[in-house]
Amino acid sequence: MPRIASVSRDGEVPPRSYVLRRAGRPVLARGSSWYRFALGREGRWAKSEQIGGPMGTKAVASWRRTLVRATVTGVIATAFATLAAPAAAMADSASISLSNAQPATGTPITVTFNTAATPIDSNGDGPYLYAVVQPSSAGGCQPTFGDDQGVVGSQASILVQGGDNGQVTTGQDSQSYNYTSYMAAAYTVCAWLETAYDDYSGSGDTSSVVTATATSGLTASNTDTLSPSLSTSAPQPNVPFTVTFTGNATPIDSNGDGPYLYAVVQPSSAGGCQPTFGDDQQVVGSQANVVVQGGDNGEVTTGQFKKVFNFSAPKGSYTVCGWLESDYDDYSGSGDTSSDVTAAATPVTFTIASPPPPPPACVVPKFAGAGLAAVEQRILRDHCTVGRVKRVRRRHVRRNRVLGLSPAPGRRLASGAGVNITVSRG
């Protein structure tokens, strides 16, 4: 029957650099489940080699200790007995608490992991914590961190990664990490306690090395706003006026940068504002007058902001469209989607029309000895207004007869100009 050999000194755990050997070939490595099953089995010690790397041999050690025998049958039996008891593999526990489960985008929150762990080796070391925050649409938490990285990949934001500052102490422990979402979406927090300190994507670790798992959820919402306004309610053809955009913006990245403003003024008949600037350019195209375009002077500051632009156009009906986007180069056909938009302005529609014709001029009427009331009516009819009425005594002119007008009859004045009247007191 074939023999498996291990190296030990009176029950001492072999160094990390030793491997179990059978028939002169390495078969079990320290740290694997099979290695732990082989320790302490009765059998016969054989020579073992100390290796300086995963594949190389550094030196041969001949041990002068009692040789004991371990059969393959005993190792396999112990392995299956251990695998048949899954409760022991999940004896540890983990939970997740969030400082805010509904944060605004760009606002940091604290994610705390509370653990209760048992030793994973004879040194009393605790297991390793792995944790990510990933979009809930990414497929959910996988059995191990390594599996999760293989499925979710770059969509996941890694909070802690095993051997990289992730080892927990045995007993009760707590670790906290900051997290900020820069996109409005639902997210899932996944956590694993594992015996492997280097369970990275593709490392080959399986769920058998997981001692505890935990999940939690959060939803990040967008609080950015954008509002356009015009400097005039009656713009004239080809006469410049200003279009002002105001609003509030939150950071779009860890550097604290604000989003990018895109804005167009387009004919109201062009089809309306589209979900993104890039979409709008594909639908409306050259019909749109681009006011500002993202990375071209369009970045806004976080918090309250104000951007002012000049605009003019010929007669017609127009609509102002505006977007705040996390992408600085959302040009036609770039493929950006509505998920990149942090705020879209409510469209503002206005009309540029020719100014109305000027009002008719005031022409001072003739009076030819007419009465005051009649002359006043003529003044108003001829687009003038009645000015000061002066009364003078004239014995030979009846009372309230008009004696003269100032300016003189026939004069052309601005519409609504005043005309003074001199009348007889009798």
BELLINRA-V26000 format. One record per residue. N is the residue number from 1. PHI is phi in radians with two decimals (999 if undefined). OMEGA is omega in whole degrees, 0 to 359 (999 if undefined). D_LAST is the distance of its C-alpha to the last C-alpha in whole Angstrom. Layout:
n={N/N}
phi={PHI/PHI}
omega={OMEGA/OMEGA}
d_last={D_LAST/D_LAST}
This chain:
n={1/2/3/4/5/6/7/8/9/10/11/12/13/14/15/16/17/18/19/20/21/22/23/24/25/26/27/28/29/30/31/32/33/34/35/36/37/38/39/40/41/42/43/44/45/46/47/48/49/50/51/52/53/54/55/56/57/58/59/60/61/62/63/64/65/66/67/68/69/70/71/72/73/74/75/76/77/78/79/80/81/82/83/84/85/86/87/88/89/90/91/92/93/94/95/96/97/98/99/100/101/102/103/104/105/106/107/108/109/110/111/112/113/114/115/116/117/118/119/120/121/122/123/124/125/126/127/128/129/130/131/132/133/134/135/136/137/138/139/140/141/142/143/144/145/146/147/148/149/150/151/152/153/154/155/156/157/158/159/160/161/162/163/164/165/166/167/168/169/170/171/172/173/174/175/176/177/178/179/180/181/182/183/184/185/186/187/188/189/190/191/192/193/194/195/196/197/198/199/200/201/202/203/204/205/206/207/208/209/210/211/212/213/214/215/216/217/218/219/220/221/222/223/224/225/226/227/228/229/230/231/232/233/234/235/236/237/238/239/240/241/242/243/244/245/246/247/248/249/250/251/252/253/254/255/256/257/258/259/260/261/262/263/264/265/266/267/268/269/270/271/272/273/274/275/276/277/278/279/280/281/282/283/284/285/286/287/288/289/290/291/292/293/294/295/296/297/298/299/300/301/302/303/304/305/306/307/308/309/310/311/312/313/314/315/316/317/318/319/320/321/322/323/324/325/326/327/328/329/330/331/332/333/334/335/336/337/338/339/340/341/342/343/344/345/346/347/348/349/350/351/352/353/354/355/356/357/358/359/360/361/362/363/364/365/366/367/368/369/370/371/372/373/374/375/376/377/378/379/380/381/382/383/384/385/386/387/388/389/390/391/392/393/394/395/396/397/398/399/400/401/402/403/404/405/406/407/408/409/410/411/412/413/414/415/416/417/418/419/420/421/422/423/424/425/426}
phi={999/-1.15/-1.96/-1.95/-1.94/-2.26/-2.03/-2.74/-2.08/0.90/1.53/-1.16/-1.19/-1.06/-1.04/-1.05/-1.46/-1.70/-2.25/-1.40/-2.26/-2.42/0.92/1.37/-2.15/-1.16/-2.16/-2.33/-1.91/-1.02/1.80/-1.52/-1.06/-1.08/-1.09/-1.11/-1.15/-1.33/-1.10/1.41/-1.28/-1.20/2.90/-2.19/-1.20/-2.18/-1.14/-2.31/-2.00/-1.57/-1.86/-1.70/-2.81/-1.01/-2.14/-1.78/-1.90/-1.76/-2.75/-1.88/-1.96/-1.78/-1.68/-1.79/-2.33/-1.01/-1.59/-2.11/-1.86/-2.34/-1.60/-1.05/-1.08/-1.13/-1.11/-1.13/-1.08/-1.12/-1.06/-1.18/-1.12/-1.22/-1.14/-1.35/-2.10/-1.14/-1.08/-1.17/-1.25/-2.02/-1.19/-1.33/-2.42/-2.57/-2.47/-2.19/-2.23/-2.03/-1.22/-2.74/-1.52/-2.34/-1.36/-1.39/-1.02/1.42/-1.85/-1.18/-2.24/-1.88/-1.90/-1.98/-1.93/-1.82/-2.25/-2.24/-2.22/-1.89/-1.08/-1.85/-2.72/-1.23/-1.45/1.43/-1.20/-1.47/-1.28/-1.91/-1.62/-2.12/-2.66/-2.42/-2.08/-2.42/-0.97/-1.08/-1.40/-1.36/2.13/1.49/-1.22/-1.60/-1.01/-2.34/-1.08/-1.07/-1.06/-1.09/-1.13/-1.21/-1.60/-1.57/1.07/-1.23/-1.19/-1.56/-1.70/-1.41/-1.56/-2.65/-2.35/0.88/-1.07/-1.47/1.21/-1.87/-1.26/-1.75/-1.44/-1.23/1.40/-1.39/-2.62/-2.55/-2.32/-2.15/-2.46/-1.55/-2.49/-2.32/-1.70/-1.91/-2.44/-1.20/-3.04/-1.58/-2.22/-2.10/-1.68/-2.02/-2.42/-2.39/-1.77/-2.30/-1.39/-1.54/-1.49/-2.34/-1.42/-1.74/-0.98/1.47/-1.30/1.60/-1.16/-2.10/-1.13/-1.18/-1.63/-1.56/-1.74/-2.90/-2.33/-2.69/-2.40/-2.72/-2.33/-2.57/-2.23/-1.64/-2.00/-1.68/-2.02/-1.19/-2.33/-2.65/-2.47/-1.67/-2.60/-1.93/-1.35/-2.50/-1.59/-2.40/-1.13/-1.80/-1.00/1.04/-1.86/-1.05/-2.48/-1.89/-1.98/-1.96/-2.01/-2.19/2.97/-2.28/-2.30/-1.90/-1.07/-1.91/-2.73/-1.22/-1.45/1.43/-1.22/-1.48/-1.29/-1.97/-1.62/-2.11/-2.65/-2.39/-2.09/-2.30/-0.98/-1.08/-1.48/-1.36/2.12/1.50/-1.25/-1.62/-1.02/-2.34/-1.09/-1.05/-1.07/-1.09/-1.14/-1.24/-1.47/-1.60/1.09/-1.23/-1.20/-1.50/-1.66/-1.29/-1.54/-2.65/-2.34/0.86/-1.09/-1.51/1.21/-1.83/-1.23/-1.87/-1.40/-1.27/1.46/-1.29/-2.45/-2.61/-2.24/-2.13/-2.38/-1.54/-2.65/-2.65/-2.84/-1.28/-1.00/2.66/-1.81/-2.28/-2.27/-1.62/-2.07/-2.52/-2.45/-1.79/-2.29/-1.39/-1.77/-1.48/-2.29/-1.41/-1.75/-0.96/1.42/-1.30/1.57/-1.14/-2.11/-1.11/-1.17/-1.48/-1.58/-1.59/-2.83/-2.15/-1.29/-1.19/-1.02/-2.01/-1.85/-2.54/-2.16/-1.78/-2.26/-1.13/-1.13/-1.14/-1.08/-1.10/-1.13/-1.10/-1.24/-1.45/-2.02/-1.15/-1.34/-1.46/-2.13/0.80/1.25/-1.30/-1.30/-1.06/-1.08/-1.16/-1.18/-1.06/-1.09/-1.12/-1.06/-1.16/-1.11/-1.60/1.14/-2.00/-2.15/-1.35/-1.58/-1.38/-1.84/-1.94/-1.92/-2.27/-1.49/-2.40/-1.10/-1.65/-2.08/-1.09/-1.03/1.21/-1.46/-1.33/-1.70/-3.04/-2.21/-2.44/-1.05/-1.21/-0.92/1.65/-1.21/-1.76/-2.21/-1.11/-0.95/1.47/-1.11/-1.47/-2.15/-1.47/-2.17/-1.94/-2.22/-1.49/-1.61/1.70}
omega={182/181/170/183/175/181/179/176/178/177/179/177/182/178/182/187/179/179/172/185/174/180/176/182/180/180/182/179/177/181/179/178/182/180/181/179/185/183/174/179/175/180/186/177/173/179/178/183/176/186/181/179/183/186/189/179/182/181/178/180/175/187/178/180/178/180/179/188/176/182/177/181/180/180/182/180/178/180/181/177/179/180/181/181/185/182/181/180/182/182/179/177/179/176/184/172/183/176/178/182/179/183/170/178/181/181/182/171/178/177/183/178/177/186/170/191/174/182/178/179/184/177/181/180/175/179/184/180/172/180/178/167/185/177/180/180/186/177/177/181/179/185/179/176/179/177/183/178/178/182/188/176/187/176/183/172/184/176/179/189/171/184/178/177/185/182/179/176/176/187/181/178/179/177/183/180/177/178/177/175/180/179/179/181/172/183/175/175/180/179/178/164/184/178/180/181/184/179/179/181/178/182/177/177/181/183/180/179/181/179/177/176/176/177/174/182/174/179/178/181/183/180/178/178/179/182/177/175/181/180/180/177/181/180/182/181/174/176/184/170/185/172/184/176/177/178/179/183/175/183/178/179/184/177/181/180/176/179/183/181/172/180/176/168/187/178/181/181/187/178/177/181/180/185/179/177/179/177/182/179/178/183/187/176/187/177/183/173/183/179/177/189/171/184/178/178/184/182/180/177/175/187/180/180/179/177/183/181/176/180/173/182/176/181/177/177/187/176/176/177/179/179/164/183/179/182/183/184/179/179/181/177/182/176/178/181/183/179/178/183/178/175/175/182/169/184/176/181/179/181/172/183/176/179/178/180/180/178/181/182/173/177/183/185/172/184/174/174/181/179/184/183/180/181/178/177/179/179/180/180/182/172/174/174/181/179/182/177/182/182/178/182/173/185/185/178/183/181/177/171/183/179/181/177/177/0/185/177/180/180/177/182/177/180/179/180/181/177/179/185/172/183/182/174/179/999}
d_last={151/149/148/144/145/142/143/143/144/145/142/140/137/138/135/132/134/137/137/140/142/144/147/146/142/139/138/136/133/132/129/130/130/134/135/134/136/139/139/142/144/148/149/150/148/148/147/144/142/139/136/134/131/130/133/135/138/139/142/145/145/149/149/152/151/152/151/150/150/146/146/144/144/143/140/139/140/138/135/134/135/132/130/131/129/125/124/126/124/120/121/119/115/112/108/104/101/98/95/93/93/90/89/86/87/88/88/92/94/97/100/103/107/109/113/116/119/123/125/125/128/131/129/127/124/121/119/116/113/111/107/104/101/100/98/99/99/102/104/105/108/111/114/115/112/114/114/110/110/111/109/106/106/103/101/102/101/104/104/108/111/114/116/113/112/113/116/115/118/120/119/115/113/109/108/104/102/98/97/93/92/90/89/88/91/94/97/100/102/106/109/112/115/118/121/121/119/118/117/115/114/117/120/121/121/121/120/123/122/119/119/116/112/109/106/102/99/95/92/89/86/83/80/78/75/73/69/67/63/60/58/55/54/53/55/55/57/59/57/60/59/62/64/65/69/69/72/75/79/82/85/87/90/92/91/88/86/83/82/81/77/77/73/72/69/70/68/67/69/72/74/73/74/78/80/81/80/83/83/79/80/83/80/77/78/76/73/73/71/73/71/74/78/80/83/80/78/78/80/78/79/80/78/74/73/70/70/67/67/65/64/62/63/61/59/61/62/64/67/68/71/73/77/79/82/86/87/85/86/85/84/85/88/89/90/88/87/85/87/86/83/82/78/76/72/70/69/65/63/60/58/57/55/53/49/46/44/41/38/36/34/30/28/25/23/21/18/17/13/14/12/13/16/18/18/19/22/23/23/25/27/28/29/27/25/21/21/19/15/13/9/8/6/5/5/7/6/5/4/7/8/11/11/15/18/20/23/23/23/27/28/31/31/33/33/30/29/25/22/19/15/12/9/5/4/0}
